[in-house]
């Protein structure tokens, strides 16, 4: 498995975890405001991680084009 495949798999996992949080929120399975705030923070962190992976993949692709 190369770096691009690994990053792709990590991103897919992060997105599925983000989706699980969204489904939990939509279905009303959050018990209190503290849990809601925690889930919102986790979801934001997952979104940031996906953005970082996208930027890293873009840099890797640009380096491959330059060489």
Backbone as CSV, one residue per row, in Angstrom:
resi,resn,N_x,N_y,N_z,CA_x,CA_y,CA_z,C_x,C_y,C_z
1,UNK,0.860,-1.176,0.000,0.000,0.000,0.000,0.901,1.233,0.000
2,UNK,0.651,2.117,-0.930,1.455,3.334,-0.986,0.813,4.456,-0.169
3,UNK,1.500,5.574,-0.124,1.058,6.705,0.694,-0.307,7.228,0.257
4,UNK,-0.530,7.325,-1.037,-1.812,7.849,-1.529,-2.965,6.936,-1.122
5,UNK,-2.762,5.634,-1.240,-3.809,4.692,-0.845,-4.083,4.770,0.653
6,UNK,-3.024,4.860,1.431,-3.174,4.945,2.880,-3.937,6.199,3.285
7,UNK,-3.559,7.330,2.726,-4.259,8.577,3.041,-5.718,8.510,2.603
8,UNK,-5.964,7.888,1.465,-7.342,7.728,0.987,-8.172,6.890,1.938
9,UNK,-7.592,5.814,2.449,-8.314,4.955,3.400,-8.564,5.685,4.722
10,UNK,-7.577,6.443,5.168,-7.756,7.217,6.401,-8.879,8.234,6.220
11,UNK,-8.879,8.920,5.091,-9.913,9.923,4.836,-11.300,9.275,4.793
12,UNK,-11.407,8.127,4.162,-12.685,7.425,4.094,-13.173,7.061,5.499
13,UNK,-12.266,6.601,6.345,-12.626,6.261,7.721,-13.078,7.499,8.494
14,UNK,-12.365,8.594,8.331,-12.747,9.836,9.004,-14.130,10.300,8.558
15,UNK,-14.398,10.193,7.259,-15.698,10.605,6.737,-16.825,9.722,7.277
16,UNK,-16.565,8.422,7.409,-17.607,7.542,7.938,-17.866,7.831,9.418
17,UNK,-16.818,8.173,10.154,-17.013,8.551,11.562,-17.806,9.853,11.659
18,UNK,-17.522,10.785,10.763,-18.259,12.056,10.724,-19.727,11.805,10.412
19,UNK,-19.973,10.896,9.480,-21.342,10.552,9.111,-22.082,9.909,10.283
20,UNK,-21.398,9.065,11.038,-22.023,8.424,12.203,-22.433,9.467,13.244
21,UNK,-21.591,10.464,13.432,-21.930,11.542,14.373,-23.147,12.309,13.876
22,UNK,-23.173,12.610,12.581,-24.306,13.345,12.009,-25.597,12.547,12.160
23,UNK,-25.540,11.251,11.905,-26.734,10.413,12.043,-27.207,10.361,13.501
24,UNK,-26.254,10.324,14.422,-26.597,10.332,15.849,-27.323,11.623,16.215
25,UNK,-26.836,12.740,15.674,-27.456,14.032,15.965,-28.854,14.115,15.351
26,UNK,-28.977,13.667,14.130,-30.259,13.750,13.429,-31.313,12.877,14.104
27,UNK,-30.894,11.713,14.580,-31.855,10.788,15.180,-32.236,11.165,16.608
28,UNK,-31.577,12.179,17.161,-31.919,12.637,18.504,-31.376,11.763,19.616
29,UNK,-30.283,11.065,19.350,-29.724,10.170,20.361,-28.717,10.860,21.278
30,UNK,-28.669,12.174,21.251,-27.762,12.904,22.130,-28.509,13.221,23.417
31,UNK,-27.907,12.849,24.532,-28.622,12.914,25.802,-28.613,14.290,26.473
32,UNK,-27.548,15.076,26.246,-27.483,16.375,26.912,-26.614,17.338,26.108
33,UNK,-26.577,18.577,26.544,-25.859,19.615,25.808,-24.357,19.350,25.780
34,UNK,-23.822,18.782,26.843,-22.386,18.486,26.872,-22.032,17.441,25.808
35,UNK,-22.863,16.443,25.647,-22.634,15.431,24.612,-22.739,16.051,23.223
36,UNK,-23.723,16.921,23.060,-23.882,17.616,21.777,-22.634,18.423,21.448
37,UNK,-22.159,19.203,22.409,-20.975,20.032,22.186,-19.752,19.172,21.875
38,UNK,-19.617,18.061,22.554,-18.508,17.151,22.295,-18.589,16.608,20.869
39,UNK,-19.776,16.181,20.454,-19.934,15.643,19.104,-19.688,16.697,18.036
40,UNK,-20.136,17.922,18.288,-19.876,19.001,17.336,-18.369,19.236,17.204
41,UNK,-17.670,19.243,18.326,-16.217,19.422,18.298,-15.517,18.288,17.576
42,UNK,-15.955,17.064,17.829,-15.372,15.918,17.126,-15.608,16.014,15.626
43,UNK,-16.816,16.384,15.242,-17.139,16.502,13.823,-16.281,17.581,13.159
44,UNK,-16.090,18.689,13.842,-15.241,19.751,13.296,-13.801,19.271,13.158
45,UNK,-13.321,18.540,14.142,-11.970,18.000,14.076,-11.803,17.023,12.920
46,UNK,-12.813,16.192,12.699,-12.762,15.257,11.579,-12.757,15.995,10.244
47,UNK,-13.546,17.061,10.149,-13.556,17.871,8.924,-12.191,18.503,8.679
48,UNK,-11.569,19.001,9.726,-10.240,19.606,9.601,-9.226,18.555,9.156
49,UNK,-9.308,17.368,9.741,-8.386,16.288,9.362,-8.547,15.924,7.894
50,UNK,-9.776,15.875,7.406,-10.015,15.569,5.990,-9.441,16.663,5.091
51,UNK,-9.566,17.905,5.513,-9.003,19.017,4.745,-7.484,18.907,4.688
52,UNK,-6.866,18.562,5.797,-5.416,18.404,5.833,-4.986,17.268,4.905
53,UNK,-5.731,16.174,4.911,-5.412,15.062,4.007,-5.537,15.513,2.558
54,UNK,-6.602,16.246,2.226,-6.769,16.757,0.860,-5.587,17.632,0.446
55,UNK,-5.170,18.519,1.347,-4.038,19.400,1.045,-2.752,18.595,0.870
56,UNK,-2.568,17.585,1.687,-1.379,16.738,1.590,-1.378,15.972,0.272
57,UNK,-2.523,15.419,-0.098,-2.624,14.702,-1.373,-2.335,15.626,-2.549
58,UNK,-2.829,16.858,-2.459,-2.578,17.831,-3.521,-1.083,18.132,-3.627
59,UNK,-0.410,18.312,-2.494,1.029,18.584,-2.507,1.804,17.407,-3.090
60,UNK,1.404,16.195,-2.718,2.072,15.009,-3.244,1.891,14.947,-4.763
61,UNK,0.679,15.212,-5.245,0.428,15.189,-6.683,1.231,16.273,-7.404
62,UNK,1.333,17.450,-6.805,2.111,18.526,-7.416,3.587,18.161,-7.483
63,UNK,4.093,17.518,-6.438,5.501,17.090,-6.429,5.738,16.016,-7.487
64,UNK,4.763,15.140,-7.679,4.906,14.092,-8.697,4.940,14.684,-10.104
65,UNK,4.174,15.754,-10.314,4.141,16.413,-11.619,5.475,17.133,-11.879
66,UNK,6.042,17.715,-10.820,7.288,18.461,-10.959,8.482,17.545,-11.226
67,UNK,8.419,16.291,-10.826,9.564,15.404,-11.005,9.491,14.603,-12.265
